[in-house]
C-alpha cells in the first residue's frame, strides 16, 4: 500500500498548531492511505516545539524535525522532502491558510496520474490589498523576465509524486532555492487546483512586503540568466542617449543657443552612475549565489529528530491501521 507524507513547515505557530493538527487529523482519518506527518520546526522561539512534542507523544504517525536555528521556509520544505518516506508528499504550512480539507481532492488528482498538483489561490480571506497587489506584481515581474512562466498565485501548498520527490532529493540542490518555481519548470504531468486561503486562526503572516520583494529577486536570479543581459541593453540605451544629446547640442550650437555644459554633464554622469550601480548589483546577486555554492555549507542543520517509533514500529503501526 502506498504511503503519504504530509510535510508541515512551522515557525512561531503556537497559536495555530492545535487547531491545525485537529483539522488535519480529521481529514487524515478519512483517507485510505498510510500517512506520516512531518513537522519541520524552523527554529521557532515560541512554544511551537513544546506543542509538537505533546502531539508526537499521542500520535505515532508524527515526526518532528527540529532545526538548530531559523534557516527559512525553503530549507524547511527541503528538509521535509529529504526525510519523507512516502510515495507521494504534500507540502503545506501550519497556519491553516493551506486548508487540509483540500488534501482528498489533491490525492484524487494524483491517482488520476498527476505527478505535481499546484494549489493556486483564487482569493484570500485575510484581506489586505497590499498582500494581494504585492502577490500580483510578484508574479507579473517574475513572468515578465523568466522564459518559463510561473502559475500566477501559486503557493507553497503542493503535492508531488515519488519521481518528483527523488528529483528534488538528488538534484536541484542549489543553496538559493525556489521550490514552488522548480516544480513548475521540471515537466511531468502537472495539474493546478484552485483554493481560497482563509484567515489565519492565530499569529501573523511571516511574509512582509520586503520579504516578498526579496523572494522575487531570488526567484528571478535562481531560474533565469536574463537579468545578466540587462547590462548589455543598458549600455546600448546609454550610448543611444549620448548620441541624441550630442546631436541636440550640435543643433543648439548652430542656432546659437548653446546648451549649458554643466547641466548636460551632471545629467549624463548621474545616468551613467545609475546604470553602473544597477548592473553591478545584478552581477553581485549572481556572484553571491556562486559564493554560497562554493562554500558548500549545509542547506539546514538538524538539532534533533523527535519520534515515538522506530522504523520497525512504524511498519507495524501502518499494518494495523
Secondary structure, DSSP 8 states (H G I E B T S, - for coil): --EEEEEEEESS-HHHHHHHHHHHHHHHTT-SSEEEEEEEE-S-SSSHHHHHHHHHHH-TTEEEEEESS---HHHHHHHHHHH---SEEEEEESSSSS-GGGHHHHHHHHHTT-SEEEEEEEEETT--HHHHHHHHHHHHHHHHH-SS---TTEEEEEEEEHHHHHHHHHS---SS--HHHHHHHS-SSEEEEEEEE---SSS--S--HHHHHHHHHHHHHHH-SGGGGHHHHHHHHHHHHHHHHHHHHHHHHHTT----HHHHHHHHHHHHHHHHHHHHHHHHHHHHHHHHHHHT--S--EEEEEESS-HHHHHHHHHH-
